[in-house]
Amino acid sequence: MMARPLRLLIVGPQGSGKGTQGARIAEAFGIPVVSTGDVFRANVAGGTELGLQVQEIIDAGRLVPDELTGAVVRDRLSKEDAADGFLLDGYPRNLSQVMNLDEFLEGRGESLDAVLALVVPREESMLRLRKRAQEQGRADDTEEAIAQRLAIYESETAPILGVYGTRGIVDEIDGVGSLDEVTVRIFAALEVRGFARSAAV
């Protein structure tokens, strides 16, 4: 019997480990991670029409508008490898993008199966990001920049959990602990929803 397609969104503040956990989930379930940052970079590197538009906006120091972000994500989700499921990371990040994604998925007779919300206290996020800045020498991880990114998450992205919560698809995952501990919690939550991983991790 073929496994059911699994369509996920992973959400969490910067420093919550969602990039690492997303990669683990994708490997375990055999689905692609669709990260807006990665998709933007791939389009820019490939010199696509979307990529040129994105590059122009970034060069001007502006944020990529919701409409263009939605177009880039829709294009990526239309690829063959996303037909049997996907894990979204970084999109949707506000209520407007939620509506955009809903419209696209409904048009294909699909919907998200679960929204994995990594819950990490603000102090823990700050601590992890400061540590990352020291280890990787990331100039963009200043105290002010970290606080600003967390504030944007809290004001713009956190509210989408309210929308998905009314649909009964949000699983809050304790994001504090070792990487393996958090992964086990995620797999357990998905198993409750009837999704058993296809590969040993």
N, C-alpha and C positions, 0 to 999 in steps of 0.2 A: 504494500500500500504506500502510495506517495505521501510524503510529509505535507502537512498543511503549509501554505505560504505564511511566513511570519513577517509582519510589518510593524516595526518598532520605532519609537522615538526615545532617545536618551537625553535627559535634561539634568543640569546641575551647575552650580556656580563654578567659576574658574578655580582650579585647584582641587576639584572634587574627584578627579581621576577618570572623568567620563571618556576621554580619548582612549586611555588604556583599556578600560572595561568594554568600551564599544568594540575595539579590535578583538577582544577575547570572545565576546558574544557572537560577532560575525563569523569568526573561525569555527566556533562550536556548532553554529546552526547553518553554516554554508551560505551566508547571505552577505552582500556587499555593504560596507559602511559608506553612507552618502553624507560626507562632510562638506558643508558649503565652502569652507576655506580651501579644501583639497580640490573641489570642483572648479572653483574660481581659478586656482593656480593652473590646473590642467588645461582650462580653456585659454588662459593667457599664454601658456607655454605653447599650445597648439595653434595659436594665432587665429582662433575661430572668430566669427563675427561677435558672438557673445563676449569672448575673451577681450577683444579690442574695446568693446564698450566698457567692460569692467576696468580695464587698464586705464582708460581715459579718466574714469571717475576717481580711481585710486590715486592717479598722478595729480589730480586736482585737489587731493586731500579730503574728498567727500566720502560719505558712507554710501555703499551700493544700495539704491532704493529697493523697496519691497518688490515692486513689479519685476525688476530685472533679476533679483534674487530668485523669485518664484519661477521665472522663465528658465533660469539655469538649472534649478532643482527638477522642474518638470522634464526638461531635456534629459537629465541624468536618469530619472526614474523610468524613462521610456526605453532605456537600453535593455538589451536581452537579459543581462545578468541580474536585473532587478525584478524580473517577471515573477520569480518565486519568493519574493520577500526582500526586505532591506532594513537597514538600521539608519535612521536619520540622526545626525549630530550637528547641532547648530542651526537647524531650521525645522519647524518654525520657531522664531524667537520673540514674536509679539503677536497680539491678537489679530492684526490684519493678515499676517502670514498664515495663521491658523485657518482663517476663512479661505484663503487662496488655496491651501493644501486640501482642505475639505472638498472644495469645488472640483479640484483635479482628480482626487481619489474617487469621489462619488461618480464622476463621469466615466470611470473605469469599473464601477461596481465594487469598489474596494473601500476599506477603512483601516485605521490603525488598530492593531490588536492590543497593544499595551504601550503605556508611557512610563518609562523607568526614571523615577526622580531620585537622584542621589542626594541624600540629605547630609550636609556637612555644615557645622556651625561656622559662622563668619570668621571667628578667631582661628579656627583650624585651616580654613581656606587661606587666610592671610599668612599663616605660618608656613604652609606648604609652598605658596608662591614666593615668599621671601627666600626660602631654602632653594627653590629652583633658580631664582635670580642669582644667588651666590654660586651655585654649582655650574650653571650654564653661562653666567656672565651676560644675562639678558638685560639690555639697557631699558627695555620697555616695561620691565617689572619693578618700577619704582613704587614706593609706598603710595604716592598720590595716584599713580596709574592703576595700581591694584585696587585701591579703594573705589576709584571711579568705575572700573569694570564691574566690581561687585554691586555697586549702587545701580548700575544700568540693568544688571541681571535681576536684582530685587524689584525694580520698578517696572520693567518691560517684560521679562521672561517669566518670572514667578507667576504672574496672573494667568498665564495660559494653562497652568495646572488646575486652576479653578474650573475652566471650561472643560478640560478633559476629565476632571474629577466627577463632573455631573454625568458623564457617560460611563462612569465606573471602570475606566481603563487605566487609572493611575496606580502604580505600585511604588510606594515610598520605600527606598532602600537606604538603610543606615550606611553612609559612606565612610564612617570612621572605622579604622582597623587595617589589617594587611590587605594587599591586593587580592590575595586568594580568598580571604574571609568575605570580602565584598562580592567577589565573583560567585561564590557559593550562595550568598543571599539572593543574587540576581537569578541564578539558575533555579533556585527553589521557588521564587515568585513566578517564573515563567512556567515551571512544571505544574503549579497550581492551576494555571490557565490552560493546561493541556498541551504545553509545548516542551517536549523532551529533546535535549540536544542530540544532534546526529553524529557528533564526533567527540572523542574523549579529549578533555582538556585538563 
